[in-house]
Amino acid sequence: MLAERTAIVSLFQPATDHSGTSGRPLPERMRPRSLAEFVGQEHLLGEGKPLRRQIEADELGSMIFWGPPGVGKTSLARIIASATRCEFVSFSGVMSRIRDVKAVLVDAERMRRAGRRTIVFVDEIHRFNKAQQDAFLPYVERGDIVLIGATTENPSFEVISALLSRAKVYTLEHLTSPQLVHLQKSALLDAERGLARCNASIPPELLERIAVFAGGDARAALMALETLAGAASDGEASEALLEDVLQKRLPRYDKAGDEHLNLISALHKSVRSSDPDAALYWLAYMLEGGEDRLYIGRRLVRMAAEDIGLADPRAVQLAMAAVDAFRLVGEPEGDLFLAEVAVYLAVAPKSDAVYTALGAAQRDVRRGPAPVVPLQLRNAPTKLMRELGYAAGYEHAHANEDALVGMPCLPEGMESKRYYFPTRRGIEERISRRLDEVRKRRASLSSEKRN
């Protein structure tokens, strides 16, 4: 019968054999069994964080875990069920049918009446259609089940609004390279569930390279580690062996060291030198090396401001839009946005005039005496301030047809100081012409006022 094939599973039966001979993949064998073993997601599970408090207080509500593959969504759901002594049933959005769902929900309702709670975990909930998602609603509303959905897609678009309004969305993040290295070391030392019996010697630098290859995905890291350990059983693994295992040449890339700085410098200087091909090459190298995409995005925004500036004001807008688009789409598809911006910045007209001007102004501020704000630039909201001369001589630009005045705005003695010298490239050519006109007109008005 269907009910027998889709029975609710108790987490309090004797533990299944987790040894290396069980035939199950290493990521499955090494699933964390408690919050103490869980790695990552400190923003949710650190001491005092909201989800941890909810678990420890046994005050569960339905929730959606949104995050990339291999960051612990399924493991965390199982840990929650175990920690709160709930029965646990798991569905897959790929395999399950609506009648499977309904059969388990009916069982869960009976169990609630008997005083037993059930967590229903739906992996890839975004693959359930509207009718399947609708089936959960009455059971969630009555408290018959605690629903935990897992999705790699934005739940705002993939989960029906009625279900979203009854569930808390928690965003899970990619694991960091140090966290992935920690997971690999744990697996190598674990004789019960891990790889200690393989007697493989794997140098730390290869664990780092696997972490970079995995790109924040613990499942990918552990699968690669298991294959490497099997290939190097009773021997030492080498870089050549790891490349054979991964079927991929490993970029020589250390995200925390000099190579990290060298590569971002190469990308930046290629953009500054208007070489889009070199910019794409260094960008691709960083992407293949597993560099944090948002770090690259932040640097591209900086390049847009520092090296393109007002020669093309759209550059900053496009760089910011690429970062936002990457956050929405994720990798690898989102890498294209970064590539488009890198090419755009490389071919855009260049100007560091504002960058240079700001630096010059900052040097004057640091080295010079504390400035005295000219009286004509001060507000005068009170009678006393007006009597002291505040706002005396202020000229309101909008009162003039061309909105220009001759009033000095720099401190006394600095009236002739110039910081910004626009180039004759791109939009800045027009800015330069306009600024020449403005400066001539202001000088003329100032002279008329003195005479």
C-alpha positions as CSV (number, residue, x, y, z in Angstrom):
1,M,0.0,0.0,0.0
2,L,1.1,3.6,-0.6
3,A,0.9,4.5,3.1
4,E,3.4,1.7,3.8
5,R,5.8,3.0,1.1
6,T,5.6,6.6,2.4
7,A,5.6,5.9,6.1
8,I,6.7,8.5,8.6
9,V,10.2,7.7,9.8
10,S,11.2,7.9,13.4
11,L,14.5,9.4,14.2
12,F,14.7,7.5,17.5
13,Q,15.2,4.0,16.1
14,P,18.7,2.4,16.4
15,A,21.3,4.2,14.4
16,T,22.1,3.0,10.9
17,D,25.6,1.7,10.3
18,H,27.7,4.7,9.2
19,S,30.9,2.8,8.5
20,G,32.8,3.1,5.3
21,T,31.5,-0.3,4.1
22,S,27.9,0.8,4.1
23,G,28.1,1.8,0.5
24,R,26.7,5.2,1.0
25,P,28.5,8.3,-0.3
26,L,30.7,10.1,2.1
27,P,28.5,13.3,2.2
28,E,25.6,11.1,3.4
29,R,27.7,9.2,5.9
30,M,29.2,12.5,7.3
31,R,25.9,14.3,7.8
32,P,26.0,16.2,11.1
33,R,23.9,14.6,13.8
34,S,23.6,17.6,16.1
35,L,24.0,21.4,16.1
36,A,27.4,20.8,17.7
37,E,28.6,18.9,14.6
38,F,26.9,21.3,12.1
39,V,29.4,23.6,10.3
40,G,28.4,27.0,8.9
41,Q,25.4,29.3,9.0
42,E,26.6,31.1,12.1
43,H,24.3,34.0,11.2
44,L,21.4,31.6,12.0
45,L,22.8,29.1,14.4
46,G,25.3,31.0,16.4
47,E,24.7,31.5,20.1
48,G,21.6,33.7,20.6
49,K,20.7,33.7,16.9
50,P,17.0,33.4,16.1
51,L,16.9,29.9,14.6
52,R,19.0,28.5,17.3
53,R,16.8,30.0,20.0
54,Q,13.8,28.6,18.3
55,I,15.3,25.1,18.2
56,E,16.6,25.2,21.8
57,A,13.3,26.5,23.1
58,D,11.4,23.8,21.0
59,E,9.2,26.6,19.6
60,L,9.1,25.4,16.0
61,G,7.2,27.1,13.2
62,S,7.1,26.2,9.6
63,M,10.1,27.5,7.6
64,I,11.8,27.7,4.3
65,F,15.5,27.2,3.9
66,W,16.8,29.1,0.9
67,G,20.3,28.6,-0.2
68,P,22.7,27.1,-2.7
69,P,23.4,23.3,-3.0
70,G,25.5,21.6,-0.3
71,V,25.2,24.1,2.5
72,G,23.2,21.9,4.9
73,K,19.5,22.4,4.3
74,T,18.6,18.7,4.6
75,S,21.0,18.1,7.4
76,L,19.6,21.0,9.4
77,A,16.1,19.8,9.0
78,R,17.0,16.4,10.3
79,I,18.9,17.9,13.3
80,I,15.9,20.1,14.1
81,A,13.6,17.0,14.1
82,S,16.0,15.1,16.3
83,A,16.6,18.0,18.7
84,T,12.9,18.6,19.2
85,R,12.0,14.8,19.2
86,C,9.6,15.2,16.2
87,E,8.9,12.5,13.7
88,F,10.4,13.2,10.3
89,V,9.2,12.5,6.8
90,S,11.0,13.7,3.7
91,F,9.6,14.4,0.2
92,S,11.5,15.3,-3.0
93,G,10.0,17.9,-5.2
94,V,11.3,15.9,-8.2
95,M,9.9,12.5,-7.3
96,S,6.8,12.9,-5.1
97,R,3.2,12.9,-6.3
98,I,0.2,14.7,-4.8
99,R,-1.3,11.5,-3.4
100,D,2.0,10.7,-1.7
101,V,1.8,14.0,0.0
102,K,-1.8,13.6,1.1
103,A,-1.3,10.1,2.5
104,V,1.5,11.3,4.8
105,L,-0.4,14.4,5.9
106,V,-3.3,12.3,7.0
107,D,-1.0,10.2,9.0
108,A,0.6,13.3,10.6
109,E,-2.9,14.6,11.6
110,R,-3.6,11.3,13.4
111,M,-0.2,11.5,15.1
112,R,-0.9,15.1,16.3
113,R,-4.1,14.0,17.9
114,A,-2.1,11.3,19.7
115,G,0.3,14.0,21.0
116,R,3.2,13.3,18.5
117,R,4.6,16.1,16.2
118,T,5.7,15.6,12.7
119,I,8.2,17.6,10.6
120,V,7.5,17.3,6.9
121,F,10.6,18.2,5.0
122,V,10.2,19.0,1.3
123,D,13.4,19.1,-0.7
124,E,13.4,21.3,-3.8
125,I,10.0,22.6,-2.8
126,H,10.2,25.0,-5.8
127,R,9.5,21.9,-8.0
128,F,6.2,21.3,-6.4
129,N,3.3,22.8,-8.4
130,K,0.7,25.0,-7.0
131,A,-1.7,22.2,-6.2
132,Q,0.9,20.2,-4.4
133,Q,1.9,23.3,-2.3
134,D,-1.7,24.1,-1.6
135,A,-2.1,20.6,-0.1
136,F,0.1,21.6,2.8
137,L,-1.9,24.7,3.8
138,P,-4.6,23.3,6.0
139,Y,-2.2,21.1,7.9
140,V,0.2,23.9,8.5
141,E,-2.6,26.2,9.6
142,R,-4.0,23.6,12.1
143,G,-0.5,22.8,13.4
144,D,-0.7,19.2,12.3
145,I,2.7,19.5,10.8
146,V,5.8,21.6,10.9
147,L,6.7,22.2,7.3
148,I,10.4,22.7,6.4
149,G,10.9,23.4,2.7
150,A,14.3,23.6,1.0
151,T,15.0,25.5,-2.2
152,T,17.8,26.8,-4.3
153,E,15.5,29.2,-6.0
154,N,14.1,32.5,-4.7
155,P,11.0,31.5,-2.7
156,S,9.4,34.9,-3.5
157,F,8.9,33.5,-7.0
158,E,8.7,29.8,-6.5
159,V,6.6,29.3,-3.4
160,I,3.0,30.2,-3.3
161,S,2.2,33.4,-1.3
162,A,-0.2,31.6,1.1
163,L,2.5,29.2,2.1
164,L,5.1,31.9,2.4
165,S,2.9,33.9,4.7
166,R,2.8,30.9,7.1
167,A,6.5,30.2,7.0
168,K,9.7,32.0,8.0
169,V,12.3,32.2,5.3
170,Y,15.9,31.5,6.4
171,T,18.7,32.3,3.9
172,L,21.6,29.9,4.1
173,E,25.0,30.9,2.7
174,H,27.9,29.2,0.8
175,L,30.3,27.6,3.2
176,T,33.7,29.3,3.4
177,S,36.9,27.6,2.3
178,P,38.1,27.2,6.0
179,Q,34.8,25.5,6.8
180,L,35.1,23.1,3.9
181,V,38.7,22.3,4.9
182,H,37.4,21.6,8.5
183,L,34.8,19.2,7.1
184,Q,37.4,17.3,5.1
185,K,39.7,17.0,8.0
186,S,36.9,15.6,10.1
187,A,36.0,13.1,7.5
188,L,39.7,12.0,7.2
189,L,39.9,11.4,11.0
190,D,36.6,9.7,11.4
191,A,37.0,5.9,11.5
192,E,33.3,5.1,12.0
193,R,31.7,7.1,9.2
194,G,34.7,8.7,7.4
195,L,37.9,7.8,5.6
196,A,40.3,7.0,8.4
197,R,40.5,3.4,7.3
198,C,41.7,4.4,3.8
199,N,45.1,5.4,5.3
200,A,45.4,8.0,2.6
201,S,47.8,10.9,3.2
202,I,46.4,14.1,1.8
203,P,48.5,17.3,2.2
204,P,46.7,20.4,3.6
205,E,47.2,22.3,0.3
206,L,45.2,19.7,-1.6
207,L,42.3,20.1,1.0
208,E,42.5,23.8,0.3
209,R,42.3,23.2,-3.5
210,I,39.3,20.9,-3.1
211,A,37.6,23.6,-1.0
212,V,38.2,26.2,-3.8
213,F,37.0,23.7,-6.4
214,A,33.8,23.0,-4.4
215,G,32.8,26.7,-4.4
216,G,31.0,26.6,-1.0
217,D,29.3,23.2,-1.6
218,A,30.1,20.7,1.2
219,R,28.7,17.8,-0.8
220,A,31.0,18.5,-3.8
221,A,34.0,18.9,-1.4
222,L,33.4,15.6,0.3
223,M,32.7,13.7,-2.9
224,A,36.0,14.9,-4.3
225,L,37.8,14.0,-1.1
226,E,36.3,10.5,-1.1
227,T,37.4,9.9,-4.7
228,L,40.9,11.2,-4.0
229,A,41.3,9.2,-0.8
230,G,40.2,6.1,-2.7
231,A,42.7,6.8,-5.4
232,A,45.5,7.4,-2.9
233,S,44.7,4.6,-0.5
234,D,47.7,3.7,1.6
235,G,49.7,6.4,-0.1
236,E,50.1,10.2,-0.4
237,A,47.9,12.1,-2.8
238,S,49.5,14.5,-5.2
239,E,48.3,17.5,-7.1
240,A,48.5,15.6,-10.4
241,L,46.3,12.9,-8.9
242,L,43.8,15.5,-7.7
243,E,43.6,17.0,-11.2
244,D,42.9,13.5,-12.6
245,V,40.2,13.0,-10.0
246,L,38.5,16.3,-10.7
247,Q,39.1,16.1,-14.5
248,K,40.0,19.7,-14.2
249,R,43.3,21.7,-14.1
250,L,43.5,23.5,-10.8
251,P,44.2,27.2,-11.0
252,R,47.2,28.2,-8.9
253,Y,45.2,30.4,-6.7
254,D,45.3,31.3,-3.1
255,K,42.3,33.5,-2.1
256,A,43.9,34.5,1.1
257,G,47.5,35.2,0.0
258,D,49.6,37.2,-2.5
259,E,48.1,35.5,-5.6
260,H,44.7,36.8,-4.6
261,L,46.1,40.4,-4.6
262,N,48.1,39.8,-7.7
263,L,45.1,38.7,-9.7
264,I,42.8,41.5,-8.7
265,S,45.6,43.9,-9.5
266,A,45.9,42.3,-12.9
267,L,42.2,42.6,-13.5
268,H,42.1,46.2,-12.4
269,K,45.1,47.3,-14.4
270,S,43.8,45.5,-17.5
271,V,40.6,47.5,-17.2
272,R,42.5,50.7,-16.6
273,S,44.6,50.0,-19.7
274,S,41.5,49.5,-21.9
275,D,42.3,45.9,-22.7
276,P,39.0,43.9,-22.5
277,D,40.7,40.6,-23.6
278,A,43.1,40.7,-20.7
279,A,40.3,41.8,-18.3
280,L,38.3,38.8,-19.4
281,Y,41.2,36.4,-19.0
282,W,42.1,37.5,-15.4
283,L,38.4,37.6,-14.5
284,A,38.0,34.0,-15.8
285,Y,41.0,32.9,-13.8
286,M,39.6,34.3,-10.6
287,L,36.2,32.7,-11.3
288,E,37.7,29.3,-12.0
289,G,39.8,29.7,-8.8
290,G,36.6,30.0,-6.8
291,E,37.0,33.7,-5.9
292,D,34.1,35.3,-4.0
293,R,32.0,36.8,-6.8
294,L,30.8,39.6,-4.6
295,Y,34.4,40.6,-3.9
296,I,35.0,40.8,-7.6
297,G,31.8,42.8,-8.0
298,R,32.8,45.3,-5.3
299,R,36.2,45.8,-7.0
300,L,34.5,46.4,-10.4
301,V,32.4,49.1,-8.7
302,R,35.6,50.7,-7.4
303,M,37.2,50.5,-10.8
304,A,34.1,52.3,-12.3
305,A,34.5,55.2,-9.9
306,E,38.3,55.4,-9.8
307,D,39.3,54.9,-13.5
308,I,36.2,55.8,-15.5
309,G,34.6,58.4,-13.2
310,L,32.7,61.1,-14.9
311,A,34.0,60.2,-18.3
312,D,31.1,57.8,-18.3
313,P,28.8,58.1,-15.2
314,R,26.9,55.1,-16.3
315,A,29.8,52.8,-15.5
316,V,29.1,52.9,-11.7
317,Q,25.4,52.3,-12.4
318,L,26.1,49.3,-14.6
319,A,28.6,47.9,-12.1
320,M,26.1,48.2,-9.2
321,A,23.4,46.6,-11.4
322,A,25.7,43.7,-12.2
323,V,26.2,43.0,-8.5
324,D,22.5,43.1,-7.8
325,A,21.8,40.9,-10.8
326,F,24.4,38.4,-9.6
327,R,22.8,38.3,-6.1
328,L,19.5,37.5,-7.8
329,V,20.7,34.8,-10.3
330,G,23.7,33.3,-8.5
331,E,26.5,31.4,-10.0
332,P,27.4,30.2,-12.6
333,E,24.9,32.1,-14.6
334,G,25.5,35.3,-12.7
335,D,29.2,35.3,-13.7
336,L,28.1,36.7,-17.1
337,F,27.0,39.9,-15.5
338,L,30.5,40.4,-14.0
339,A,32.1,39.7,-17.4
340,E,29.9,42.2,-19.2
341,V,30.8,44.9,-16.7
342,A,34.5,44.1,-16.9
343,V,34.4,44.5,-20.7
344,Y,32.3,47.7,-20.5
345,L,34.7,49.2,-18.0
346,A,37.7,48.3,-20.2
347,V,36.3,49.9,-23.3
348,A,34.8,53.0,-21.6
349,P,36.6,56.3,-21.7
350,K,38.9,56.8,-18.7
351,S,39.3,59.5,-16.2
352,D,40.7,59.6,-12.7
353,A,40.1,63.4,-12.4
354,V,37.6,63.1,-9.5
355,Y,39.8,60.5,-7.8
356,T,42.8,62.8,-8.0
357,A,40.7,65.8,-7.0
358,L,39.4,64.1,-3.9
359,G,42.9,63.0,-2.9
360,A,44.2,66.6,-3.3
361,A,41.4,68.1,-1.2
362,Q,41.9,65.5,1.5
363,R,45.6,66.3,1.7
364,D,44.8,70.0,2.1
365,V,42.3,69.2,4.8
366,R,44.7,67.0,6.7
367,R,47.7,69.4,6.4
368,G,46.0,72.8,6.7
369,P,44.5,74.6,9.6
370,A,40.9,73.9,10.7
371,P,38.7,75.7,8.1
372,V,36.5,78.6,9.1
373,V,33.2,78.4,7.2
374,P,32.6,81.8,5.5
375,L,29.8,83.8,7.0
376,Q,27.9,83.9,3.7
377,L,27.6,80.1,3.7
378,R,26.2,79.8,7.3
379,N,22.6,79.5,8.1
380,A,21.0,82.2,10.2
381,P,17.8,80.8,11.8
382,T,18.0,83.1,14.9
383,K,18.1,86.9,15.4
384,L,21.5,86.6,17.2
385,M,23.0,84.7,14.4
386,R,21.9,87.3,11.9
387,E,23.3,90.1,14.1
388,L,26.6,88.3,14.1
389,G,26.7,88.4,10.3
390,Y,25.7,84.8,9.6
391,A,24.3,84.5,6.0
392,A,25.4,88.1,5.2
393,G,26.3,88.4,1.6
394,Y,24.7,85.0,0.6
395,E,23.6,85.0,-3.0
396,H,20.9,82.5,-3.9
397,A,21.8,81.0,-7.2
398,H,18.2,80.3,-8.4
399,A,17.4,84.0,-8.2
400,N,19.5,84.5,-11.3
401,E,18.5,83.4,-14.8
402,D,21.6,81.3,-15.3
403,A,21.7,80.1,-11.6
404,L,25.3,81.4,-11.3
405,V,26.7,83.7,-8.6
406,G,30.2,85.2,-7.9
407,M,30.1,84.4,-4.2
408,P,33.2,82.6,-2.9
409,C,32.5,79.2,-1.3
410,L,36.0,78.2,-0.2
411,P,37.6,79.4,3.1
412,E,39.3,82.8,3.1
413,G,42.6,82.7,1.4
414,M,41.7,79.6,-0.7
415,E,39.3,81.3,-3.1
416,S,41.5,80.5,-6.2
417,K,42.2,76.9,-5.2
418,R,41.4,74.3,-7.9
419,Y,41.1,70.5,-7.3
420,Y,39.0,69.2,-10.2
421,F,40.5,69.2,-13.6
422,P,38.3,67.2,-16.0
423,T,39.8,65.4,-18.9
424,R,38.8,65.8,-22.5
425,R,37.5,62.2,-22.7
426,G,33.9,60.9,-22.8
427,I,31.2,62.8,-20.9
428,E,34.0,64.7,-19.1
429,E,34.7,66.6,-22.3
430,R,31.3,68.2,-22.0
431,I,31.8,68.7,-18.3
432,S,35.1,70.5,-19.0
433,R,33.5,72.9,-21.4
434,R,30.7,73.6,-19.0
435,L,33.1,74.1,-16.1
436,D,35.1,76.6,-18.2
437,E,32.0,78.6,-18.8
438,V,30.9,78.5,-15.2
439,R,34.3,79.6,-13.9
440,K,34.5,82.5,-16.3
441,R,31.0,83.6,-15.4
442,R,31.6,83.3,-11.7
443,A,34.8,85.3,-12.0
444,S,33.0,88.0,-14.0
445,L,30.2,88.3,-11.4
446,S,32.8,88.4,-8.6
447,S,34.6,91.2,-10.3
448,E,31.4,93.2,-10.9
449,K,30.5,92.8,-7.2
450,R,33.9,94.2,-6.1
451,N,33.6,97.2,-8.5
